[in-house]
Amino acid sequence: MSVIEAAAAITLLYWLFMLVQTVVGLKLLHPLPAAVAARGSAEKEKLPLVSVIIAAKEEESTIRETVQHLLLQDYPRFEIIAVNDRSQDATGRKLEELRRWSQGRPDGIPLTIIHITSLPDGWLGKNHALYQGYKQAKGQYLLFTDADVKFQPSTIRDAIQYAERQGADHVTMSPYMKSGSFWLRAFVHYFLFSLCLFIRPWRANLDHQHRHGMGIGAFNLIRRHAYEGIGTHQAFALRPDDDLILGSRVKRAMYKQRFVTGVRHLEVEWYPSLSSAVQGLEKNFFSGFRYRFSYALAAVVGQLLFFAFPFLAIWIVPGWPRLAYIGSAVIAIGLYLLTTRRLSGESGREAIAFPLAVCLLVYVLSRSVYLTLRRGGIYWRGTFYSLRELKRRRS
């Protein structure tokens, strides 16, 4: 058997394996169901208090809309704790304006503002901000979210009722990822598709396994005792992928976890443009490979051989290997469409740019590795974190 024949056979086997895994896995993944609103005052008093904790740094363009959407929630028992993390723009001023505005509202939703002016050693800014929010929280549930997320009015109510009905200690939810341009959507959808194949997030819903968990920064709802049981954000203070690590630690601590889709409940514009996505991922893409060059190199090679090359091979490879590569390409596109439609509710027509999206992802990962190694660390929100410290904290 020649090298190209062996490569074609291995590629087809890989995609057949992914086909089975993904089709079976997606059956475990469901949208967050709608709940029934509490009616009587006595029933409302029995509902658990939820503390919504937001970390905001240089978020003057989004923080007002995020908080106002939260204040429109139809869940009767929650508080909002917004943490201004050393912002140099108008974030702090807008939060104070929101606090004064909320005090005059008849529903009386408590809005607490925390202003952080310095960052202690050994902490990533966002993790420190969320931890400070937790220290002020009174709720039985903690909801960690981002400063650019739009909540539908029923989101918290639906999530709490779902968590109570499922007996879940942690519920995480994927939002609708708003993307303006065609190429940004192509990259975002492919990034999510590739991530799904890599981490298989639906495994969070398998109660018999405790190795693989899931967490999404836009929506991490966790019971207070579970959050404290995994060591709070102190346990992963210097992790850029704090949301994923929170979910992983929940599973490893044998708490019950649920991952649901929230296309009709949450909306977030992950990045406003393709160039900002490329720049934004430079800080944390490499961390997903434990800052190990060998792992990142294997990912690059795998992306090129299994995801990109089949689309080239169908034009240049003769004989039965060509048929194997055609089969691989068809399965890849089919799974892309299936996953994209399940997670985003969109058609996935950007699949026509699939090979180019693969190359773009490879470029972004390679750029993240190069910049991290060249700088000896990462810059995040104006603060530098050394690679030595990041690696030490991971271990």
PyMOL commands that set and color helices and strands:
alter all, ss='L'
color gray80, all
select helices_A, chain A and resi 3-26+41-45+63-71+91-103+125-136+155-166+182-199+201-205+224-229+233-236+242-252+274-280+286-289+293-316+319-344+349-375+387-394
alter helices_A, ss='H'
color red, helices_A
select strands_A, chain A and resi 50-56+78-85+111-116+141-146+149-151+170-177+220-223+257-268+377-380+383-386
alter strands_A, ss='S'
color yellow, strands_A
deselect
rebuild
show_as cartoon
